[in-house]
């Protein structure tokens, strides 16, 4: 069974041409909309980043293990002028895994981080909006299911 991010990655690959490299998991956070992520994808993401040790960042292991508060903190501390793209991809992938599991704060942090990218444009705005929509839809669902129209 093919996962939705893999389908989206294949679609992106086809649009770039046959010889293009597939979209690697560490860049899914900046290439694939929120509705394509779930807890099974979070597991794949964590497998990719669990083999990396971030020297000088004692909270990294907690972020990799799924501590959303730690992952959000790391993402909010990213400095676009001094952090490398690899560090940004690793931290944002840890945040993505938390958001994929449905953590509301992680979804909001994903949206914020995408809009705050130095060269953010239309694509990043659409991705950021997809995280907001996912968050709001999830928040509204329990009320709808109870028959509460407020």
C-alpha positions in Angstrom: 0.0 0.0 0.0 1.4 3.4 -1.0 1.2 6.2 1.5 -0.3 9.6 0.6 3.0 11.5 1.0 4.7 9.0 -1.4 1.9 9.6 -3.9 2.3 13.4 -3.6 6.0 13.0 -4.0 5.5 10.9 -7.1 3.2 13.6 -8.5 5.8 16.2 -7.8 8.5 14.0 -9.5 6.4 13.6 -12.6 5.9 17.3 -12.8 9.7 17.8 -12.7 10.5 15.1 -15.3 11.3 11.5 -15.4 15.0 11.8 -14.2 14.2 13.9 -11.1 15.0 12.5 -7.7 12.0 11.7 -5.4 11.2 14.0 -2.6 13.1 12.9 0.5 11.3 12.5 3.8 13.3 15.3 5.4 11.7 17.8 2.9 8.1 16.6 3.2 7.4 19.3 5.7 8.0 22.0 3.0 6.5 20.1 0.1 3.4 18.2 1.1 0.0 19.4 2.5 -1.2 18.5 5.9 -4.0 16.2 4.8 -1.5 13.7 3.6 -0.1 13.0 7.0 -1.2 10.6 9.8 0.4 8.6 12.6 1.8 5.9 10.3 3.7 8.6 8.4 4.9 10.1 11.7 6.5 6.7 12.4 8.4 6.8 9.1 9.6 10.3 9.8 10.8 9.4 13.2 12.7 6.4 11.8 14.5 8.8 9.5 15.6 11.2 12.1 16.2 8.8 15.0 19.6 7.9 13.5 20.8 11.4 13.9 22.4 12.8 17.0 22.3 16.6 17.3 25.4 17.5 19.3 24.9 20.4 21.6 21.1 20.0 21.7 20.1 17.9 24.7 16.4 18.2 23.9 16.8 16.5 20.5 16.1 13.0 21.7 12.9 14.1 23.3 11.8 15.8 20.1 12.5 12.7 18.1 10.6 10.6 20.6 7.5 12.7 20.1 7.6 15.4 22.7 5.6 18.0 20.8 6.5 20.8 23.3 10.2 20.2 22.8 9.8 19.9 19.0 7.9 23.2 19.0 10.5 24.9 21.1 13.3 23.8 18.8 11.4 25.0 15.7 10.6 28.4 17.3 14.3 28.9 18.2 15.5 28.3 14.7 17.3 31.3 13.4 17.0 31.6 9.6 20.3 33.5 9.4 22.4 31.1 11.4 20.8 27.6 11.1 21.8 25.4 8.2 19.2 23.8 5.9 20.0 20.4 7.3 19.4 21.4 10.9 16.2 23.1 9.8 15.0 20.0 7.9 15.8 17.8 10.9 14.0 20.0 13.4 11.0 20.6 11.2 10.7 16.9 10.5 10.5 16.2 14.2 7.8 18.9 14.4 6.0 17.4 11.4 5.9 14.0 13.1 4.1 15.5 16.1 1.7 17.4 13.8 1.1 14.3 11.8 -0.1 12.6 14.9 -2.6 15.4 15.4 -1.0 17.6 18.1 -2.8 20.9 17.8 0.1 23.1 18.9 2.4 21.3 16.5 0.0 22.0 13.7 -0.1 25.7 14.5 3.7 25.7 14.9 4.0 24.1 11.4 1.9 26.8 9.9 3.9 29.6 11.7 7.2 28.1 10.7 6.2 27.7 7.0 5.1 31.4 6.8 8.3 32.5 8.6 10.7 31.0 6.1 13.0 33.6 4.6 11.8 33.1 1.0 8.2 32.1 1.8 5.9 32.5 -1.1 2.6 31.2 -2.4 3.6 27.5 -1.9 4.5 27.9 1.7 1.4 30.0 2.3 -0.7 27.1 0.9 1.1 24.5 3.0 0.8 26.7 6.1 -3.0 27.1 5.5 -3.4 23.4 5.1 -2.0 23.0 8.7 -4.4 25.6 10.0 -7.4 23.9 8.3 -6.4 20.5 9.6 -6.1 22.0 13.1 -9.5 23.8 12.9 -11.2 20.8 11.4 -10.0 18.5 14.1 -11.0 21.0 16.8 -14.5 21.4 15.4 -15.1 17.7 14.8 -16.0 16.7 18.4 -18.7 19.4 18.6 -20.2 18.4 15.3 -20.3 14.7 16.3 -22.1 15.6 19.6 -24.7 17.4 17.6 -23.7 20.8 19.0 -24.0 23.4 16.3 -22.0 26.2 18.1 
